[in-house]
């Protein structure tokens, strides 16, 4: 099984590529790794090697283990949507993937109908949080297949925030101060402080945890000094401690076109006519046209709720103390939602404007 350190390097590589500027950001390493895993199963040769290089640390066995949550609501679908006249190899199967299946959509005869069918299925899995992953124009007349992952996660804090303690509090960003709804509690939580960061871990049901990473100074400058290895050391620094925590409520919804990002990270062959999709289909004319991603995350007094979806469309080529430490999250910060046992990251978030 892949190590959590390798998975964190994958997460950080995506974060740096998808969120180079200082604004809000949110993506799901779990969903993206799942979709790329479906794509990897469909190709061989150079395209497969490029995908392996990027996704090391996010293998299917690790992702599968992170779906075994008994005290949280989780839904996962991994679907190959195919045109009914696209020949598929009889031994191609997604049975080893959570919610894996092959389904038909009328791509060529009714591209808009195919888009609506796929969007409806993603909306169902994500409980309506992502109603339109594929926007108008993303399914063309020569689109013949789409590999789609969808994720929904909802879980309650083990130690909920009290509603009456929520109040407006200052949040500082870009030399300005705004009043934002802020949660407050004093509880025994995971806490660490090292390398110019404070770390607070909020345990939730099902072995899920949210990890707040608050820099001592400017987030942009602090992020420049981070990499996957340093991030791993920060996450390992949290120990049980009494914490007086102030944390903004937030709801973030971010679309992330992935095609250019993946090409910049070395995944290029799947987008060209030289891609070898023979594990999926005997057709020699397939290539990936576009990879799209959307992620939603909400944090409130009771817990967290998040959804993500990723689609690759394919075309034919024609310690406890008496004195609590106080953590006031009143400036931009990072927040990860992850599976505590495996380290798999469901959501990776930068909060600049809650």
Secondary structure, DSSP 8 states (H G I E B T S, - for coil): ---HHHHHHHHHHHHHHH--SSS-EEE-HHHHHHHHHHHHHH-BTHHHHHHHHHHTT--HHHHHHTT--SSSEEEEEEEEEE-TTS---TT---TTSTTEEEEE--TTT-HHHHHHHHHHHHHHHTTTS-S-SS-TTSS-TTEEEEEEEEEEEEEEBSS---GGG-EEEEEEETTEEEEEEEEEEEEEEEEEEETTEEEEEEEBGGGEEEEEEEESS-HHHHHHT--HHHHHHHHTT-EEEEEEEEEE-EEEEEEEE-HHHHHHTT--GGGSTT-B-TTT-S-S-EEEEEEEEEEEEEE-SSEEEEEEEEEEEEEE-----SS-EEEE--B-EEEEEEETTT--EEEEEEES--
